[in-house]
Amino acid sequence: MGLFDTIKENTNLVRGGSSQPAGKFDQQIEAVEGKIRETLIRIGTVYLEKHREDCEPEYKGFIQQIKDLEEQKETLERNKLAAQGLRMCEHCRQIITLDSVFCNKCGSKLEPLEISSAGGRFCPSCGASLAEGDAFCTACGSKVN
């Protein structure tokens, strides 16, 4: 390395240049931002667990939105299982057949499963969608209420 190469390298460092390309800094910045987002999510999760029912007024709307989304997810999961001819025991969360009256894991008596979505009806036997006024399921032939 000659004298002029050393001077050029030092000049680049003084001007804000680096031997490390700018793309590496972008990757490092992105990684740090990702860690910040993860930490914010963890803070929110801890807060929600501790203050689901007794939060400050400015958080009530957010917590209600989470409750509504959790309820929507539960309905979708129940409908998905029903479409497969399955259901989940409310007591032990065992996956069992849709027509089960008792859970084969914990022995609990099961309530009839209500399968619904916004404005829709589903067959309690096979989970197929029902049209308004259907007395029988067109997929499996079961009588529906």
Steps between C-alpha positions, in 0.01 A plus 500: 500500500645830397490837668224626269280195572527564876414867455200410280370247758536748786326771295204268439471429871505871584234576237269240651600226263581155625652182384161347585233552229187698592286190440648334806392795712150474353488132598617580853247783531223269377605232752489751786160629386376140495618452859321821600175372341536163676553676833196722446291191425625334819417813702149502353453129569610533863275804548203319347552196725513717812236761415246329273213600730641805683690707247534874475229671293729572204558124452137382525435526126812302413421228754141475379627468143726212608209330682282533188776357279555210740127422490503517120800265489328254734190497277711442189693217668174337616354526147820361346489195730128454433562505125738210561240315711680585824461714808701593809402402853432820695650344816828337392539630140520146356403479132207258462237412242227756442216269605660406836276538804783431747872576475707184457790653696345669806151349490319834518149523358509731202245765415366503145743694286379828356681566176449840351655788320372841412156420362584141408386160622692174499398135528565371854590158357746580223559878521377574146344841433121510510268729313233691690201275566676168427349217705757246380869527418567468127848357570422219746120487516478563875192673635582850624302725734 
